[in-house]
Amino acid sequence: MKTAFSTNDEISSTEKLLDVIRGEGSPSAGLSENCDIPIPSRIQRAQEFFKTLPFFRKHLTVGVEIGHTSLILVKMVQLSESRCKLLDYKSVPFKPNTPKRSPEFCEFLRSAIMEFCGSPKNVKIWSSLSTAQVDVRQIRIPKVAKKELFNAIFWTAKREMNFDEKESIFDFEIQGEVIEDGIAKMRVMAYTAPKSAVKEITDLFAKSGLTLAGVTGAPFGVQNLFRTHWLPVSDTRTYANLYLSDAYSRIAIFSRGNLILTREIKTGVDSLIISLVESFSDMRGDLSIEAAGGGDVAPSLDDLENRLDALERNWERARAMLFDHRDQDPRASQEEVGDPLQEDEIVDLVRPAVQRLIRQIERTLEYYSRLAGSEPVEKLFISGAANFCGAIIEYMSQSLGIKAEIMDPLNPVQAPLTSVAPPASISARTLYTAALGFALSDNSRTPNLLFTFNDKEREAAVARINRSIFSVFMSVVLILVGFYLWQEYLSRQKNAEISALRLELAQYSPTLDQNLVMKLASKVKSQEQTLKEKAKESLGIAVVSELSVLTPANIKLSSIMVDLGGIPEVQTKDVTPGQIKSVSKTLVIDGIVQGETQTLDASLARYLMKLGASPMFINPTVHSSTLETYQEVGEVLHFILKINLL
């Protein structure tokens, strides 16, 4: 992998730093003027510190592709829901014949990943199964209630895909609604994979001391490139991916970032190389593959040996013509490539094999076009053995009537989010396409054979419970906060009142205390007793004065008798003060009412009301009232009133 610093720069910086440590150079001069190693500022140190905190730490995702001869690694960091940044990539070769379950390979896998990403504690590792092990289908189901969704999808997929749920992992992804024959249906992408295959790859990483966060399929890695917009498709709504391998090819069709269908094609790169080798044999007069045996006659052993010799002798030359090896290794010799041919000539030589590949692609596209509501494929991305002869790609594009181009997600022209320089050659960049797709994986957008629909439902249920608990907790907290604020408000009011009272109290001198209050209370009580005694002495005069004010002119009082009462003598010492009752004070008035006979009673009633309204007289009552005739004044009403005094 190429880095942004050269080896000479790194050695020079290291030597200068060692000189400073040995004392051979000035630290200030060595580090500030000539040394390439920057001194971190306070802000940089603070940023590094915050990155170590769990809240600010970003989880990394590493995509791992185990190839035939090398381990492909790509490291990503997710910046937002749909934006990721490429941090690093690496290809680590290993012996082709090393068994994948051997301890040597497990140790190699562990050391390679640990060296690439450091501690796997905060790293999510994603890998994949082979395409042949993952069966992907798109199914349509009627719209059903959410609680019936899983059963409807499961039984529809079981009928169409014919899998054994005991031996296979089943999962699905809902991709929206579609109108089919005027009926609204749900479009579902369902897929299955053998449990044994998933267990095999998880065990491989477990034996290496690593834990997989996800296992997916190769088409889903390509889907990640579209869903994260890492591979721009502009306004193209439906596009296909043709993956070219040595022994086979795979075509996958996507619509708006969703995988619709995938199909494996038997024609691969080897078929094109064989077709090209046979053309070399025909030009030299050697026995071709079709001509061996003379039609219906079975080929002899010598014929087969000639065929194998021709393949072995011309294989590398044919491969060099199909692929631009000089793009990979500029030092490729002329002898290896042989006499150069024009691209049109190469297309003519491999035309039979290319046409077989095109026919199988066309059948796949025709099948897709028959799906209800399907849109035509507008673009074809070629991946895998992508450094193909440009004329062959152009020929396929013209034959299919679809624009075709090489899938190059690390193309520096597109300027993806990356902190490292991508490889210069397209053949080196396309080597990381699959691992790059895996590194873009996330459970929110990538089907995960280790985290299926049931796991998501359980996680969603736990999340709902957690949200409910959190909501109740927050409600209680808000109530308590409100109660606290209300109590705080009341406390502020009370404190304000206390402060006002203290200010008012501060105006009085001397300062009041309990002893002073008791003395004042005793003094007031003594004064009150003195006033009561004086009032008792003047009660008779006050009564006569009050009667003189309240008695009208037509009422004459003949006698007034006041009984002021007194405290009776106590004969026993066992009587408590509370049992001593004073004798009530009474007033007896004897008088007459003058005037017309019809108004005498009314005049007496008004007089009683005036006496009752006086604060000195309590409950005035008529003891007796009779009509009598006096010689001097005539007929009068003679009355005797009894009144309690205050």
C-alpha angles and dihedrals in degrees: 000000000000120000134197093251127065125229093245091055091051093049092046093051092047093049092050091050091050090050090055091049092050089049094244093122138034113267093219094046095041096049103032104035110027107012117095093206108099121222108236115242126222091262091052091048090050091050091051090050093051090049089062092057115096093233094056097034114110119214116234126218122212121196114209125196117182105207131182096267106008144037112236116206130183125178124205137176120207112231097179140344093293104013123086133173126218111232104173146340133199142176116210115190123215136178109288094222096051110124111240093225096049120113089238092060093044090053090046091050093049096046093046094051094041091051091047101047105014116219110016091212095103096025126100111210119205126186136163147229123237116274093247090060096056118069112199124189136167114224134181123220132178117258109272138171117282094249090055095044099094095048093048092051094041097053094041090051092044090054094048100035099034099213133158110239090205092059101031138057111232125199138151145193125216111228102185137268131315133185112236119179089342092306123114110235136173118248111220130184106211125185139177135196133182113265089220092058092049091047090049094057094041090050090050091057092039091055087051090055093251132119122218117224092194146002117201141158128269094248089055089056089057088047089058090058090058098039094052090044088236087133107046116222097174108202096342109127102183124033139159136220121215111198112198118203130169096257103023146004132226129207122199126183122211131190119195091338095313123116107237103176141341130201134183119230121202095215111093141160092285090062090057092047092050090050090052093046091052090054089054089052092050092051092052094043093249122144111277124215094250094042094050108113095015100264111296094013113098112246116253125236090257090053091052091048090051089050093052091046090052091050094048094044096050103027098097092041091053092046091051089054094050094045129041099240091174086065087063099036118018089194092067107137126237089236091061094050095039125199107349117242128205115257091242089056091051090052091052091050096050096034096111093055093042091050090052088053091047092050091054091048090050092051089052092049091047091052090050092049090056091060111104112263094006119153123216118265109255103184140026122210116198118207138164108046088021102153087087128155104280093223091058091053090048090049091051091048092052093045094049095039089230129115108252128195139161115268104240110166092170094053105140090212090068088051100217119194102277140142094201132062113255120230115282098230124065092225090058092046096051089055088076098046097102095042090047089055091050091049088057090058124125132162090242093063108011127074107239122198088201094052111042134173093279091052090049091050091051091048090048090050091051089047091051091050090048090049091049092049090046091049092051090045092050090047091053090046091050091049091049091046090050091048090047092050090048091050089046089053091050090046091053090050092050091047089051091051091047090049090051092049091048090052089049091046091049089063091065123080133231100034113250120244136164096270092049092048091050091051091048091047091051091049092049090048091051091049090048091053090049091051091049091053091049090046090052091052091051096040095101093051090046091052094051090046093050092048092051090055097045100040112094124219096257092059118076122193115215097182141005121199119186121192108193093182122204145210112294119231114262113231098189132049092216093075112104122220090249090061093056111099123191120228112254120252114236139184123208117195124191117192150124135247116222128200139067114349094237093057100044096093092045091051091051091049092052090049091053091051091052091049091048091051092056115098090223098056124067125196102343111203134185110245094184139346125185136165112245135172121231121190094224100047106015124226114007138167110248113205141175117204128196117203133178116225127222 
